Amino acid sequence: MKQNLLVVSLALTGLLGSASAIASEEVSTWTCSESKQFKTSGTTETVRLTWESKTFDLKRENSLPGSLRYKNTTTGHDLVVLGNKAMLFNIKSGTRLADFCQTAEMKTGKLPHLFANSEPFTQN
């Protein structure tokens, strides 16, 4: 009986620890033209995108100078971030999902937190 309680308490501790790690991850809300919106969280290498109540993981890819690009080749989602805006595409369907997207930080001239220390946006 004591061993079962120990196993259950360890499992709950692990779950609660994971939940607090997820809860502490910073989420950025991007507002776009045509009243569209999406959210991002994650790191400079992997971005978690929430679009239309669905979540997708996008991996950083090589991009043109002055931009950052994140793709999920399975779903087709493609996020391109420039210094002053971002655009969201679906490369499978060939559509632009959202245009001229900015975070609150970007509207004040700052970079979104995920990209502030990323190439090509690293400030000298």
DRENPA-3360 file (N, C-alpha, C; in nm, 2 decimals, always signed):
BEGIN
1 = MKQNLLVV = +0.08/-0.12/+0.00/+0.00/+0.00/+0.00/+0.09/+0.13/+0.00 ~ +0.19/+0.13/+0.09/+0.28/+0.25/+0.09/+0.35/+0.26/-0.04 ~ +0.39/+0.15/-0.10/+0.46/+0.16/-0.23/+0.37/+0.22/-0.34 ~ +0.24/+0.18/-0.34/+0.15/+0.24/-0.43/+0.13/+0.39/-0.41 ~ +0.12/+0.43/-0.29/+0.11/+0.57/-0.26/+0.23/+0.65/-0.30 ~ +0.35/+0.59/-0.28/+0.47/+0.66/-0.33/+0.48/+0.67/-0.48 ~ +0.43/+0.57/-0.55/+0.43/+0.58/-0.70/+0.33/+0.68/-0.74 ~ +0.22/+0.69/-0.68/+0.11/+0.79/-0.72/+0.16/+0.93/-0.69;
9 = SLALTGLL = +0.23/+0.95/-0.58/+0.27/+1.08/-0.54/+0.39/+1.13/-0.63 ~ +0.47/+1.03/-0.67/+0.58/+1.07/-0.77/+0.52/+1.10/-0.90 ~ +0.42/+1.03/-0.95/+0.36/+1.06/-1.08/+0.29/+1.20/-1.07 ~ +0.22/+1.23/-0.96/+0.16/+1.36/-0.95/+0.26/+1.47/-0.95 ~ +0.37/+1.45/-0.88/+0.47/+1.55/-0.87/+0.53/+1.58/-1.01 ~ +0.55/+1.48/-1.09/+0.60/+1.49/-1.22/+0.50/+1.57/-1.31 ~ +0.37/+1.53/-1.30/+0.27/+1.60/-1.38/+0.26/+1.75/-1.34 ~ +0.26/+1.78/-1.21/+0.25/+1.92/-1.17/+0.37/+2.00/-1.21;
17 = GSASAIAS = +0.49/+1.94/-1.20/+0.61/+2.00/-1.24/+0.60/+2.04/-1.39 ~ +0.55/+1.95/-1.47/+0.54/+1.97/-1.62/+0.44/+2.08/-1.64 ~ +0.33/+2.08/-1.57/+0.23/+2.18/-1.59/+0.28/+2.32/-1.55 ~ +0.36/+2.33/-1.45/+0.41/+2.47/-1.41/+0.51/+2.51/-1.51 ~ +0.59/+2.42/-1.57/+0.69/+2.46/-1.68/+0.61/+2.51/-1.80 ~ +0.51/+2.45/-1.83/+0.43/+2.49/-1.95/+0.36/+2.63/-1.92 ~ +0.31/+2.64/-1.80/+0.24/+2.76/-1.76/+0.33/+2.88/-1.76 ~ +0.46/+2.86/-1.73/+0.55/+2.97/-1.72/+0.61/+3.02/-1.86;
25 = EEVSTWTC = +0.58/+2.94/-1.96/+0.63/+2.98/-2.10/+0.56/+3.10/-2.15 ~ +0.63/+3.20/-2.19/+0.58/+3.32/-2.24/+0.51/+3.30/-2.37 ~ +0.39/+3.36/-2.39/+0.31/+3.35/-2.51/+0.30/+3.49/-2.57 ~ +0.32/+3.51/-2.69/+0.30/+3.63/-2.76/+0.18/+3.63/-2.85 ~ +0.10/+3.73/-2.85/-0.02/+3.74/-2.93/+0.02/+3.84/-3.05 ~ -0.01/+3.79/-3.17/+0.02/+3.87/-3.29/-0.12/+3.91/-3.34 ~ -0.13/+4.04/-3.37/-0.25/+4.09/-3.44/-0.22/+4.13/-3.58 ~ -0.31/+4.09/-3.67/-0.28/+4.10/-3.81/-0.39/+4.19/-3.88;
33 = SESKQFKT = -0.36/+4.22/-4.01/-0.46/+4.29/-4.08/-0.58/+4.20/-4.10 ~ -0.69/+4.26/-4.13/-0.82/+4.18/-4.15/-0.87/+4.12/-4.02 ~ -0.83/+4.17/-3.90/-0.87/+4.13/-3.77/-0.83/+3.98/-3.74 ~ -0.72/+3.93/-3.80/-0.67/+3.80/-3.78/-0.57/+3.80/-3.66 ~ -0.56/+3.69/-3.60/-0.47/+3.68/-3.48/-0.41/+3.54/-3.47 ~ -0.29/+3.53/-3.42/-0.23/+3.40/-3.38/-0.14/+3.42/-3.26 ~ -0.10/+3.31/-3.20/-0.01/+3.32/-3.08/+0.11/+3.23/-3.10 ~ +0.22/+3.27/-3.04/+0.34/+3.19/-3.05/+0.40/+3.18/-2.91;
41 = SGTTETVR = +0.47/+3.07/-2.89/+0.56/+3.05/-2.77/+0.67/+2.96/-2.81 ~ +0.77/+2.94/-2.73/+0.87/+2.85/-2.76/+1.01/+2.91/-2.75 ~ +1.10/+2.87/-2.84/+1.23/+2.92/-2.84/+1.27/+2.97/-2.98 ~ +1.39/+3.02/-3.00/+1.42/+3.07/-3.13/+1.44/+2.96/-3.23 ~ +1.45/+2.83/-3.19/+1.47/+2.72/-3.28/+1.34/+2.65/-3.31 ~ +1.25/+2.64/-3.21/+1.12/+2.58/-3.24/+1.01/+2.67/-3.18 ~ +0.91/+2.71/-3.26/+0.80/+2.79/-3.22/+0.67/+2.71/-3.22 ~ +0.60/+2.73/-3.12/+0.46/+2.67/-3.11/+0.37/+2.77/-3.15;
49 = LTWESKTF = +0.29/+2.75/-3.26/+0.20/+2.84/-3.32/+0.06/+2.80/-3.29 ~ -0.03/+2.89/-3.24/-0.17/+2.86/-3.22/-0.24/+2.94/-3.32 ~ -0.31/+2.88/-3.41/-0.38/+2.94/-3.52/-0.52/+2.88/-3.53 ~ -0.63/+2.96/-3.52/-0.76/+2.91/-3.53/-0.79/+2.79/-3.44 ~ -0.75/+2.80/-3.31/-0.77/+2.71/-3.21/-0.69/+2.58/-3.23 ~ -0.60/+2.57/-3.32/-0.51/+2.45/-3.34/-0.37/+2.49/-3.31 ~ -0.29/+2.40/-3.26/-0.15/+2.43/-3.23/-0.06/+2.35/-3.31 ~ +0.05/+2.41/-3.36/+0.14/+2.35/-3.45/+0.28/+2.38/-3.41;
57 = DLKRENSL = +0.37/+2.29/-3.42/+0.52/+2.32/-3.39/+0.59/+2.34/-3.52 ~ +0.66/+2.46/-3.52/+0.73/+2.50/-3.64/+0.88/+2.50/-3.61 ~ +0.96/+2.45/-3.70/+1.11/+2.45/-3.68/+1.17/+2.56/-3.76 ~ +1.27/+2.62/-3.71/+1.35/+2.73/-3.78/+1.42/+2.67/-3.90 ~ +1.41/+2.75/-4.01/+1.48/+2.71/-4.13/+1.56/+2.82/-4.18 ~ +1.65/+2.79/-4.27/+1.73/+2.90/-4.34/+1.63/+2.99/-4.41 ~ +1.67/+3.12/-4.41/+1.58/+3.22/-4.48/+1.67/+3.33/-4.54 ~ +1.60/+3.42/-4.61/+1.67/+3.53/-4.67/+1.72/+3.62/-4.57;
65 = PGSLRYKN = +1.83/+3.69/-4.60/+1.89/+3.79/-4.50/+1.78/+3.89/-4.46 ~ +1.78/+3.91/-4.33/+1.69/+4.01/-4.27/+1.55/+3.95/-4.23 ~ +1.54/+3.81/-4.23/+1.42/+3.75/-4.19/+1.45/+3.62/-4.12 ~ +1.34/+3.58/-4.05/+1.35/+3.45/-3.98/+1.23/+3.37/-4.04 ~ +1.25/+3.24/-4.05/+1.14/+3.15/-4.11/+1.13/+3.03/-4.03 ~ +1.00/+2.99/-4.00/+0.97/+2.87/-3.93/+0.86/+2.79/-4.00 ~ +0.88/+2.66/-4.02/+0.79/+2.58/-4.10/+0.75/+2.45/-4.03 ~ +0.63/+2.41/-4.06/+0.59/+2.27/-4.03/+0.56/+2.21/-4.17;
73 = TTTGHDLV = +0.65/+2.13/-4.22/+0.63/+2.07/-4.35/+0.51/+1.98/-4.36 ~ +0.47/+1.92/-4.25/+0.36/+1.82/-4.25/+0.23/+1.90/-4.27 ~ +0.21/+2.01/-4.20/+0.08/+2.08/-4.21/+0.09/+2.19/-4.31 ~ +0.21/+2.24/-4.35/+0.22/+2.34/-4.45/+0.23/+2.48/-4.39 ~ +0.23/+2.50/-4.26/+0.23/+2.63/-4.19/+0.38/+2.68/-4.21 ~ +0.38/+2.81/-4.24/+0.51/+2.88/-4.27/+0.50/+3.02/-4.22 ~ +0.58/+3.05/-4.11/+0.58/+3.18/-4.05/+0.71/+3.25/-4.09 ~ +0.69/+3.37/-4.15/+0.81/+3.45/-4.19/+0.80/+3.58/-4.11;
81 = VLGNKAML = +0.91/+3.60/-4.04/+0.92/+3.72/-3.95/+1.03/+3.81/-4.00 ~ +0.99/+3.94/-4.03/+1.08/+4.04/-4.07/+1.09/+4.13/-3.94 ~ +1.17/+4.24/-3.95/+1.20/+4.32/-3.84/+1.07/+4.39/-3.79 ~ +0.98/+4.43/-3.88/+0.86/+4.51/-3.84/+0.73/+4.44/-3.85 ~ +0.73/+4.31/-3.91/+0.60/+4.24/-3.93/+0.63/+4.09/-3.95 ~ +0.52/+4.02/-3.95/+0.53/+3.87/-3.98/+0.41/+3.84/-4.07 ~ +0.43/+3.73/-4.15/+0.33/+3.68/-4.24/+0.32/+3.53/-4.21 ~ +0.20/+3.48/-4.22/+0.17/+3.34/-4.20/+0.11/+3.28/-4.33;
89 = FNIKSGTR = +0.18/+3.18/-4.38/+0.13/+3.11/-4.50/+0.10/+2.97/-4.48 ~ +0.02/+2.91/-4.57/+0.01/+2.76/-4.58/+0.07/+2.73/-4.71 ~ +0.19/+2.67/-4.71/+0.26/+2.64/-4.84/+0.20/+2.52/-4.91 ~ +0.12/+2.44/-4.84/+0.06/+2.32/-4.90/-0.06/+2.37/-4.99 ~ -0.14/+2.47/-4.94/-0.25/+2.51/-5.01/-0.22/+2.64/-5.10 ~ -0.09/+2.69/-5.07/-0.05/+2.81/-5.15/-0.13/+2.94/-5.11 ~ -0.17/+2.95/-4.98/-0.24/+3.07/-4.94/-0.17/+3.14/-4.83 ~ -0.19/+3.27/-4.83/-0.14/+3.36/-4.72/-0.26/+3.36/-4.62;
97 = LADFCQTA = -0.23/+3.31/-4.50/-0.33/+3.30/-4.39/-0.35/+3.43/-4.32 ~ -0.23/+3.50/-4.29/-0.24/+3.63/-4.22/-0.12/+3.72/-4.27 ~ -0.15/+3.85/-4.27/-0.05/+3.94/-4.32/-0.04/+4.06/-4.23 ~ +0.08/+4.12/-4.23/+0.11/+4.24/-4.15/+0.08/+4.21/-4.00 ~ +0.14/+4.11/-3.95/+0.11/+4.07/-3.81/+0.22/+4.13/-3.72 ~ +0.18/+4.18/-3.60/+0.27/+4.24/-3.51/+0.23/+4.20/-3.37 ~ +0.33/+4.19/-3.28/+0.31/+4.18/-3.14/+0.30/+4.32/-3.08 ~ +0.26/+4.33/-2.95/+0.25/+4.46/-2.89/+0.39/+4.52/-2.88;
105 = EMKTGKLP = +0.49/+4.44/-2.86/+0.63/+4.49/-2.86/+0.67/+4.55/-2.99 ~ +0.63/+4.49/-3.10/+0.66/+4.54/-3.23/+0.59/+4.67/-3.26 ~ +0.48/+4.69/-3.21/+0.40/+4.81/-3.24/+0.47/+4.93/-3.17 ~ +0.56/+4.90/-3.07/+0.63/+5.01/-3.00/+0.78/+5.02/-3.06 ~ +0.81/+4.94/-3.16/+0.94/+4.95/-3.22/+1.04/+4.84/-3.17 ~ +0.99/+4.76/-3.08/+1.08/+4.65/-3.02/+1.06/+4.52/-3.10 ~ +1.15/+4.43/-3.08/+1.13/+4.30/-3.14/+1.05/+4.20/-3.04 ~ +0.98/+4.11/-3.10/+0.91/+4.01/-3.01/+1.01/+3.93/-2.93;
113 = HLFANSEP = +0.97/+3.89/-2.81/+1.07/+3.83/-2.72/+1.14/+3.71/-2.78 ~ +1.07/+3.63/-2.86/+1.13/+3.51/-2.91/+1.25/+3.54/-3.01 ~ +1.24/+3.66/-3.07/+1.34/+3.69/-3.18/+1.44/+3.80/-3.14 ~ +1.43/+3.85/-3.02/+1.51/+3.97/-2.98/+1.66/+3.94/-2.99 ~ +1.70/+3.82/-2.96/+1.84/+3.78/-2.96/+1.88/+3.68/-3.08 ~ +1.80/+3.68/-3.18/+1.82/+3.59/-3.29/+1.88/+3.66/-3.41 ~ +1.96/+3.58/-3.48/+2.01/+3.63/-3.61/+1.89/+3.63/-3.70 ~ +1.86/+3.72/-3.79/+1.94/+3.84/-3.82/+1.91/+3.96/-3.73;
121 = FTQN = +1.83/+3.94/-3.62/+1.78/+4.06/-3.55/+1.87/+4.09/-3.43 ~ +1.98/+4.03/-3.41/+2.06/+4.06/-3.29/+2.12/+4.20/-3.31 ~ +2.09/+4.28/-3.20/+2.13/+4.42/-3.21/+2.28/+4.43/-3.16 ~ +2.36/+4.51/-3.23/+2.50/+4.53/-3.20/+2.52/+4.63/-3.09;
% end
